[in-house]
Amino acid sequence: MQTNVLGKTGLKVSRLGIGLSETGFNLSESEESQAREVINAALDQGINFLDTAACYDLSEEQVGAAVSHRRDEFTLATKAGHYIPRGEGEDWTAEIVTQSIERSLKRMKTDRVDLLQLHSCSVEILERGEVIEALQKARDAGKTRFIGYSGDNESAEWAVNSGIFDTLQTSFNLVDQKARSVVLPAAKEQGMGVIIKRPIGNAVWGAPQDPKPYTHNPTYTEEYFRRAGKMQAEGPLPSEPDDRILTALGFVLAHDEVDVAIVGTQRPAHLESNIEMANSRLPISTEAVQALHERYDRLADNWEQRG
């Protein structure tokens, strides 16, 4: 699989990464073998960027069980900042971030991660500074090689402009293009590695109904589905691929600012299809990408990035 350099980190990462929220939230302990199959298949077929988070339910344990013995084969990214279990304590303290990284290392059976990211905290939290200092201390102690910010809208802009972080992870897809105008160019100018979350837009493009991929949050994709309907009402795109997932993935990977796009799946067949597209069926036509830009710019009515 094609690789890119993740900004100033110098890490060589596969163009396609795997996001592990779906396995974490949707697969139970009794389905560990399926999670193991998905994660190992990703590595076997050239994906070397794994992205998880402390709050993705069983996700970090699944990483530890599945591929801790292959630790040198991949770049490992996780996120911190939320009290676990969610809603039972105060988020965004230095103590929580410090405890979170220790917990993550234990769950994933490793002594370090490659990238530790703050998980979508507000500008107010960023300006307060204590969680950033906790990340920096973890880096100085060798528990993470690099630090990043994962988030959207004004918080993403603050993170980019601060010059503090090595990477930015942000939402970007054919129905969520706000980052295209400011955040992505600014991140690249800063030399940051750019990680795209939600690159296929939760598979809403061309879907006959809202896919609702997350059982724990069934309303999560309603807004994306509404936007897709509005954009698609104008008819087919010029030279549109015959596969709606290819359209979505090809749109994101057509942008040079993008180093790695993380796609989540809990099904091995979907993973294989995504890899085949990335390896053999890109790029999609420039006309289709330009039409998606034009429709978004014309139809978006204060559409915020969706975290």
C-alpha positions as CSV (number, residue, x, y, z in Angstrom):
1,M,0.0,0.0,0.0
2,Q,1.2,3.5,-0.7
3,T,2.6,5.3,2.3
4,N,2.9,9.0,3.2
5,V,5.1,10.8,5.8
6,L,3.0,11.9,8.7
7,G,4.2,15.5,8.8
8,K,7.1,16.5,11.0
9,T,6.9,13.2,12.9
10,G,8.7,11.5,10.0
11,L,6.6,8.4,10.5
12,K,5.8,6.5,7.3
13,V,2.1,5.6,7.5
14,S,-0.2,3.8,5.1
15,R,-2.5,6.0,3.1
16,L,-5.4,4.0,4.6
17,G,-5.5,3.5,8.3
18,I,-8.0,1.7,10.5
19,G,-10.1,3.4,13.1
20,L,-11.0,1.0,15.9
21,S,-14.1,2.6,17.5
22,E,-16.5,0.2,15.7
23,T,-14.8,-2.9,16.9
24,G,-14.6,-1.5,20.4
25,F,-18.2,-0.4,20.6
26,N,-19.9,-3.0,18.5
27,L,-18.1,-6.3,19.2
28,S,-18.5,-7.9,22.6
29,E,-15.9,-9.8,24.6
30,S,-17.3,-13.1,23.2
31,E,-16.6,-11.7,19.7
32,E,-12.9,-11.0,20.4
33,S,-11.9,-13.5,17.6
34,Q,-13.6,-11.2,15.0
35,A,-11.8,-8.1,16.3
36,R,-8.6,-10.1,16.2
37,E,-9.3,-11.1,12.6
38,V,-10.0,-7.6,11.5
39,I,-6.9,-6.0,13.1
40,N,-4.5,-8.7,11.9
41,A,-6.0,-8.7,8.4
42,A,-5.3,-4.9,8.3
43,L,-1.7,-5.4,9.1
44,D,-1.3,-8.3,6.8
45,Q,-2.6,-6.3,3.9
46,G,-0.4,-3.2,4.3
47,I,-2.3,-1.0,6.8
48,N,0.2,0.2,9.4
49,F,-1.7,3.0,11.2
50,L,-4.0,1.9,14.0
51,D,-6.1,4.6,15.8
52,T,-8.1,4.0,19.0
53,A,-9.0,5.8,22.1
54,A,-9.4,5.2,25.8
55,C,-13.2,5.7,25.6
56,Y,-13.8,3.3,22.7
57,D,-15.1,0.7,25.1
58,L,-13.2,-2.6,24.4
59,S,-11.0,-1.2,21.6
60,E,-7.7,-0.9,23.4
61,E,-8.1,-4.4,24.9
62,Q,-8.7,-5.7,21.5
63,V,-5.5,-4.2,20.2
64,G,-3.6,-5.7,23.1
65,A,-5.0,-9.1,22.5
66,A,-4.7,-9.1,18.8
67,V,-1.4,-7.5,17.8
68,S,0.7,-6.7,20.9
69,H,3.1,-9.4,19.6
70,R,3.4,-7.4,16.3
71,R,4.1,-4.0,18.0
72,D,7.0,-3.0,15.8
73,E,4.9,-3.5,12.6
74,F,2.6,-0.5,13.1
75,T,2.1,3.1,14.2
76,L,-0.2,3.1,17.3
77,A,-2.3,6.2,18.0
78,T,-4.6,6.6,20.9
79,K,-6.5,9.5,22.6
80,A,-7.0,10.7,26.2
81,G,-8.9,13.1,28.2
82,H,-12.2,11.5,29.2
83,Y,-13.0,10.0,32.6
84,I,-13.7,6.3,32.3
85,P,-16.4,5.1,32.7
86,R,-17.9,8.1,30.8
87,G,-20.1,10.4,32.8
88,E,-18.9,9.2,36.2
89,G,-16.2,11.8,36.9
90,E,-14.6,15.0,35.7
91,D,-13.1,15.1,32.2
92,W,-10.1,17.1,31.1
93,T,-7.8,17.3,34.1
94,A,-4.1,16.6,34.0
95,E,-4.6,13.7,36.4
96,I,-7.1,12.1,34.0
97,V,-4.8,12.4,31.0
98,T,-1.9,10.9,33.0
99,Q,-4.0,8.0,34.3
100,S,-5.5,7.5,30.8
101,I,-2.1,6.9,29.2
102,E,-1.1,4.5,31.9
103,R,-4.4,2.6,31.5
104,S,-4.0,2.6,27.7
105,L,-0.5,1.1,27.8
106,K,-1.6,-1.6,30.1
107,R,-4.7,-2.5,28.0
108,M,-2.7,-2.5,24.8
109,K,0.2,-4.5,26.3
110,T,2.9,-2.1,25.2
111,D,5.4,0.3,26.9
112,R,4.7,3.2,24.5
113,V,2.4,4.6,21.8
114,D,3.6,6.5,18.8
115,L,1.0,9.2,19.0
116,L,-1.0,10.4,22.0
117,Q,-3.9,12.8,21.2
118,L,-6.2,15.0,23.2
119,H,-9.7,13.8,22.4
120,S,-11.9,16.7,21.2
121,C,-11.6,19.1,24.1
122,S,-12.8,22.7,23.9
123,V,-10.7,25.8,23.3
124,E,-11.2,26.7,26.9
125,I,-9.6,23.5,28.0
126,L,-6.7,23.9,25.5
127,E,-6.1,27.5,26.7
128,R,-6.0,26.3,30.3
129,G,-3.0,24.3,29.4
130,E,-2.8,21.6,32.0
131,V,-3.9,18.7,29.7
132,I,-1.3,19.8,27.1
133,E,1.4,19.8,29.8
134,A,0.3,16.2,30.8
135,L,0.8,15.1,27.2
136,Q,4.2,16.8,27.0
137,K,5.2,15.0,30.3
138,A,4.1,11.7,28.8
139,R,6.2,12.4,25.8
140,D,9.2,13.4,27.9
141,A,8.9,10.2,29.9
142,G,9.0,8.1,26.7
143,K,5.4,6.9,26.9
144,T,4.5,8.5,23.6
145,R,6.8,9.6,20.7
146,F,4.5,12.4,19.5
147,I,1.5,14.4,20.7
148,G,-1.6,15.5,18.7
149,Y,-5.0,17.0,18.8
150,S,-8.2,15.3,17.6
151,G,-11.1,17.6,17.1
152,D,-13.0,20.0,14.9
153,N,-14.1,23.6,14.2
154,E,-12.6,26.3,16.4
155,S,-10.8,23.9,18.6
156,A,-9.0,22.4,15.6
157,E,-8.0,25.8,14.4
158,W,-6.6,26.7,17.9
159,A,-4.6,23.5,18.0
160,V,-3.1,24.1,14.5
161,N,-2.3,27.8,15.2
162,S,-0.7,27.0,18.6
163,G,2.3,25.3,17.1
164,I,2.3,22.8,20.0
165,F,1.1,19.6,18.3
166,D,2.7,17.3,15.9
167,T,-0.5,16.1,14.3
168,L,-4.1,17.0,13.7
169,Q,-6.9,14.5,13.4
170,T,-10.1,16.1,12.1
171,S,-13.4,15.3,10.3
172,F,-13.4,15.6,6.6
173,N,-15.5,13.9,3.9
174,L,-17.8,14.7,1.0
175,V,-20.6,15.9,3.3
176,D,-18.3,17.5,5.9
177,Q,-15.9,19.7,4.0
178,K,-15.5,22.7,6.4
179,A,-11.8,21.8,7.1
180,R,-10.9,22.2,3.4
181,S,-10.9,26.0,3.4
182,V,-8.8,26.8,6.5
183,V,-7.8,23.9,8.8
184,L,-6.2,21.5,6.4
185,P,-4.0,24.1,4.5
186,A,-3.0,25.7,7.9
187,A,-2.0,22.3,9.3
188,K,0.1,21.5,6.3
189,E,1.8,24.9,6.5
190,Q,2.7,24.1,10.1
191,G,4.2,20.8,9.1
192,M,1.6,18.8,11.0
193,G,0.7,15.3,10.1
194,V,-3.0,15.2,9.0
195,I,-5.2,12.3,10.0
196,I,-8.7,12.3,8.6
197,K,-11.5,10.7,10.7
198,R,-14.9,9.8,9.3
199,P,-13.5,9.8,5.7
200,I,-16.4,7.8,4.2
201,G,-18.9,9.9,6.1
202,N,-20.4,6.9,7.9
203,A,-21.4,5.5,4.5
204,V,-24.4,7.9,4.0
205,W,-23.6,8.8,0.4
206,G,-25.9,6.8,-1.8
207,A,-27.5,5.0,1.1
208,P,-31.3,4.4,0.8
209,Q,-31.6,5.0,4.5
210,D,-29.5,6.1,7.4
211,P,-27.0,3.3,8.0
212,K,-26.9,3.9,11.8
213,P,-23.6,2.1,12.3
214,Y,-23.3,2.7,16.0
215,T,-25.6,0.7,18.2
216,H,-24.6,2.7,21.3
217,N,-25.6,6.0,19.5
218,P,-28.2,5.4,16.8
219,T,-28.8,9.1,16.0
220,Y,-25.1,9.8,15.4
221,T,-25.4,9.9,11.6
222,E,-28.7,11.6,11.1
223,E,-27.1,15.0,10.2
224,Y,-24.7,13.4,7.7
225,F,-27.6,11.5,6.1
226,R,-29.6,14.8,5.8
227,R,-26.7,16.5,4.1
228,A,-26.1,13.7,1.7
229,G,-29.7,13.8,0.6
230,K,-29.5,17.5,-0.1
231,M,-26.3,17.2,-2.2
232,Q,-27.5,14.1,-4.1
233,A,-30.9,15.7,-4.9
234,E,-29.0,17.6,-7.7
235,G,-28.4,14.3,-9.6
236,P,-25.4,12.1,-10.3
237,L,-21.9,13.5,-10.2
238,P,-20.0,13.7,-13.5
239,S,-17.9,10.5,-13.9
240,E,-19.2,9.2,-10.6
241,P,-17.9,5.8,-9.6
242,D,-20.4,3.0,-9.5
243,D,-19.5,2.3,-5.8
244,R,-20.6,4.8,-3.3
245,I,-17.9,3.9,-0.8
246,L,-15.3,4.4,-3.5
247,T,-16.8,7.9,-4.2
248,A,-16.4,8.8,-0.6
249,L,-13.0,7.4,-0.1
250,G,-11.7,8.7,-3.4
251,F,-12.9,12.2,-2.5
252,V,-10.9,12.4,0.7
253,L,-7.7,10.9,-0.8
254,A,-7.8,13.4,-3.7
255,H,-6.6,16.1,-1.3
256,D,-2.9,16.4,-0.9
257,E,-3.1,17.7,2.6
258,V,-4.3,14.2,3.8
259,D,-1.6,11.9,5.1
260,V,-3.8,9.1,6.3
261,A,-7.6,8.4,6.3
262,I,-8.8,6.1,9.1
263,V,-11.8,4.0,8.1
264,G,-13.6,2.0,10.8
265,T,-15.1,-1.4,10.2
266,Q,-15.9,-4.5,12.2
267,R,-16.3,-6.8,9.2
268,P,-13.3,-8.4,7.5
269,A,-15.0,-8.3,4.0
270,H,-15.5,-4.5,4.3
271,L,-11.9,-4.1,5.3
272,E,-10.7,-6.1,2.3
273,S,-12.9,-4.0,0.0
274,N,-11.6,-0.7,1.4
275,I,-8.0,-1.9,0.9
276,E,-8.7,-3.1,-2.7
277,M,-10.1,0.4,-3.5
278,A,-7.1,2.2,-2.0
279,N,-4.7,0.0,-3.8
280,S,-6.3,-0.4,-7.2
281,R,-9.2,1.9,-7.9
282,L,-8.0,5.4,-7.1
283,P,-8.0,8.2,-8.0
284,I,-11.6,9.0,-8.8
285,S,-12.2,11.6,-11.5
286,T,-11.2,15.2,-11.0
287,E,-14.7,16.2,-12.3
288,A,-16.4,14.3,-9.5
289,V,-14.2,15.8,-6.8
290,Q,-14.8,19.3,-8.2
291,A,-18.6,18.8,-8.4
292,L,-18.6,17.7,-4.8
293,H,-16.7,20.9,-3.9
294,E,-19.1,23.0,-5.8
295,R,-22.2,21.4,-4.3
296,Y,-20.9,21.7,-0.8
297,D,-19.9,25.3,-1.2
298,R,-23.3,26.2,-2.6
299,L,-25.6,24.1,-0.4
300,A,-23.9,24.1,3.0
301,D,-25.7,26.3,5.4
302,N,-23.4,26.8,8.3
303,W,-22.6,23.1,8.3
304,E,-20.2,22.6,11.2
305,Q,-17.7,19.7,11.4
306,R,-19.3,16.8,13.1
307,G,-17.1,15.4,15.9
